[in-house]
Amino acid sequence: MKRIEIVVSPAGETRLETTGFSGPECLAASRFLEAALGKRSSERFTAAYYQQAPATESQQIEQEPC
């Protein structure tokens, strides 16, 4: 399950934590929240960021020339 969690510290600082995403899709999914929360002070990626998304199966169809 994909999830974006917003953590607010007692001092009012916010942190976004994403789970269930692989590769940079977490950045695209949380972009709107980053824009709403303001300037980013730091960024740290988890191991899931460096994992590749599962490949999708594709099928090639050969056509005869007309």
MARBA-3410 file (N, C-alpha, C, O; in Angstrom, 1 decimal):
66
0.8,-1.2,0.0,0.0,0.0,0.0,0.9,1.2,0.0,1.8,1.3,0.8 ~ 0.6,2.2,-0.8,1.3,3.4,-0.9,0.8,4.4,0.1,-0.5,4.6,0.2 ~ 1.7,5.1,0.8,1.2,6.0,1.8,2.2,7.2,1.9,3.4,7.0,1.8 ~ 1.6,8.4,2.1,2.4,9.6,2.4,2.0,10.1,3.8,0.8,10.3,4.0 ~ 3.0,10.2,4.7,2.7,10.6,6.0,3.3,12.0,6.3,4.5,12.2,5.9
2.6,12.9,6.9,3.1,14.2,7.3,3.3,14.2,8.8,2.4,14.0,9.6 ~ 4.6,14.3,9.2,4.9,14.3,10.6,5.2,15.8,11.0,6.1,16.4,10.4 ~ 4.5,16.2,12.1,4.7,17.6,12.6,5.4,17.5,14.0,4.8,16.9,14.9 ~ 6.5,18.2,14.1,7.2,18.2,15.4,6.6,19.2,16.4,5.8,20.0,15.9 ~ 6.9,19.1,17.7,6.3,20.1,18.6,6.7,21.5,18.3,6.0,22.5,18.6
7.9,21.7,17.6,8.3,23.0,17.2,7.7,23.5,15.9,7.9,24.6,15.5 ~ 6.8,22.7,15.3,6.1,23.1,14.1,6.8,22.7,12.8,6.3,23.0,11.7 ~ 7.9,22.0,12.9,8.6,21.6,11.7,7.9,20.4,11.1,7.4,19.5,11.9 ~ 7.8,20.3,9.8,7.1,19.2,9.1,8.1,18.3,8.4,9.2,18.7,8.0 ~ 7.7,17.0,8.3,8.5,16.0,7.6,7.6,15.1,6.8,6.6,14.7,7.3
7.9,14.8,5.5,7.1,13.9,4.7,7.8,12.6,4.7,9.0,12.5,4.5 ~ 7.0,11.5,5.0,7.6,10.2,4.9,6.7,9.4,3.9,5.5,9.3,4.1 ~ 7.3,8.8,2.9,6.6,8.0,2.0,6.9,6.5,2.1,8.1,6.2,2.4 ~ 5.9,5.6,2.0,6.1,4.2,2.0,5.4,3.6,0.9,4.3,4.1,0.5 ~ 5.9,2.5,0.4,5.2,1.7,-0.7,5.6,2.2,-2.1,5.1,1.6,-3.0
6.4,3.2,-2.2,6.8,3.7,-3.5,8.2,3.1,-3.8,8.9,2.7,-2.9 ~ 8.5,2.9,-5.1,9.8,2.5,-5.5,10.4,3.5,-6.5,9.7,4.0,-7.3 ~ 11.7,3.7,-6.3,12.3,4.7,-7.2,11.8,6.1,-7.0,11.2,6.4,-5.9 ~ 12.0,7.0,-7.9,11.6,8.4,-7.8,10.1,8.7,-7.8,9.7,9.8,-7.8 ~ 9.2,7.6,-7.9,7.8,7.9,-8.0,7.3,8.6,-6.7,6.3,9.2,-6.7
8.1,8.4,-5.6,7.7,9.0,-4.3,7.8,10.5,-4.4,7.0,11.3,-3.8 ~ 8.8,11.0,-5.2,8.9,12.5,-5.4,7.7,13.1,-6.1,7.2,14.1,-5.7 ~ 7.3,12.4,-7.2,6.2,12.9,-7.9,4.9,12.8,-7.1,4.1,13.7,-7.2 ~ 4.7,11.8,-6.3,3.5,11.6,-5.5,3.4,12.7,-4.4,2.3,13.1,-4.0 ~ 4.5,13.1,-3.8,4.5,14.0,-2.7,4.8,15.5,-3.1,4.8,16.4,-2.3
5.0,15.7,-4.4,5.3,17.1,-4.9,4.3,18.1,-4.4,4.7,19.2,-4.0 ~ 3.0,17.8,-4.5,2.0,18.8,-4.2,2.0,19.1,-2.7,1.7,20.3,-2.3 ~ 2.4,18.2,-1.9,2.5,18.5,-0.4,3.7,19.3,-0.1,3.7,20.2,0.7 ~ 4.8,19.0,-0.8,6.0,19.9,-0.6,5.7,21.3,-1.0,6.2,22.2,-0.3 ~ 5.0,21.5,-2.1,4.7,22.9,-2.5,3.8,23.6,-1.5,4.0,24.8,-1.2
2.9,22.8,-0.9,2.0,23.4,0.1,2.7,23.7,1.4,2.3,24.7,2.1 ~ 3.7,22.9,1.8,4.4,23.1,3.1,5.5,24.1,3.0,5.9,24.6,4.1 ~ 5.9,24.5,1.9,7.0,25.5,1.8,8.3,25.0,1.4,8.5,23.8,1.0 ~ 9.4,25.8,1.7,10.7,25.5,1.3,11.3,24.2,2.0,11.0,24.1,3.2 ~ 11.9,23.4,1.3,12.5,22.2,1.8,13.9,22.5,2.4,14.7,23.2,1.8
14.1,22.0,3.6,15.4,22.3,4.3,16.4,21.2,4.1,17.6,21.4,4.1 ~ 15.9,19.9,3.9,16.8,18.8,3.6,16.0,17.7,3.0,14.8,17.7,2.9 ~ 16.7,16.7,2.5,16.1,15.6,1.8,16.9,14.3,2.1,18.2,14.4,2.0 ~ 16.3,13.2,2.5,17.0,12.0,2.7,16.2,10.8,2.1,14.9,10.8,2.3 ~ 16.8,10.0,1.3,16.2,8.9,0.6,16.3,7.6,1.4,17.4,7.4,2.0
15.3,6.8,1.3,15.4,5.4,1.9,15.9,4.5,0.9,16.1,4.8,-0.3 ~ 16.1,3.2,1.3,16.6,2.2,0.3,15.6,2.0,-0.8,15.9,1.6,-1.9 ~ 14.3,2.2,-0.5,13.2,2.0,-1.5,13.4,2.9,-2.7,13.0,2.6,-3.8 ~ 14.0,4.1,-2.4,14.2,5.1,-3.5,15.1,4.5,-4.6,15.0,4.8,-5.8 ~ 16.1,3.7,-4.1,17.1,3.2,-5.0,16.7,1.9,-5.7,17.4,1.3,-6.5
15.5,1.3,-5.4,15.0,0.1,-6.0,14.3,0.5,-7.3,13.7,1.5,-7.4 ~ 14.4,-0.4,-8.3,13.8,-0.1,-9.5,12.3,-0.6,-9.4,12.0,-1.6,-8.8 ~ 11.5,0.1,-10.1,10.1,-0.3,-10.2,10.0,-1.6,-11.0,10.8,-1.8,-11.9 ~ 9.0,-2.4,-10.7,8.9,-3.7,-11.4,8.6,-3.4,-12.9,7.9,-2.5,-13.3 ~ 9.3,-4.2,-13.7,9.2,-4.0,-15.2,7.8,-4.5,-15.6,7.3,-5.5,-15.1
7.3,-3.8,-16.6,6.0,-4.2,-17.1,6.3,-5.1,-18.4,7.3,-4.9,-19.1 ~ 5.5,-6.1,-18.6,5.7,-7.0,-19.7,5.1,-6.3,-20.9,4.0,-5.8,-21.0 ~ 5.9,-6.4,-22.0,5.5,-5.8,-23.2,5.5,-6.9,-24.3,6.3,-7.9,-24.2 ~ 4.7,-6.7,-25.4,4.7,-7.6,-26.5,4.9,-6.9,-27.8,4.3,-5.9,-28.0 ~ 5.8,-7.4,-28.6,6.1,-6.8,-29.9,5.3,-7.5,-30.9,5.3,-8.8,-31.0
4.7,-6.8,-31.8,3.9,-7.4,-32.9,4.6,-7.1,-34.2,4.9,-5.9,-34.5 ~ 5.0,-8.1,-34.9,5.6,-7.9,-36.2,4.6,-7.8,-37.3,3.6,-8.6,-37.4 ~ 4.8,-6.8,-38.2,3.8,-6.7,-39.3,4.6,-6.9,-40.6,5.8,-6.6,-40.7 ~ 3.9,-7.5,-41.5,4.4,-7.7,-42.8,4.3,-6.4,-43.6,3.4,-5.6,-43.4 ~ 5.3,-6.1,-44.4,5.3,-4.9,-45.2,4.1,-4.8,-46.2,3.7,-5.9,-46.7
3.6,-3.7,-46.4,2.4,-3.5,-47.3,2.8,-3.6,-48.8,2.0,-3.5,-49.6
END
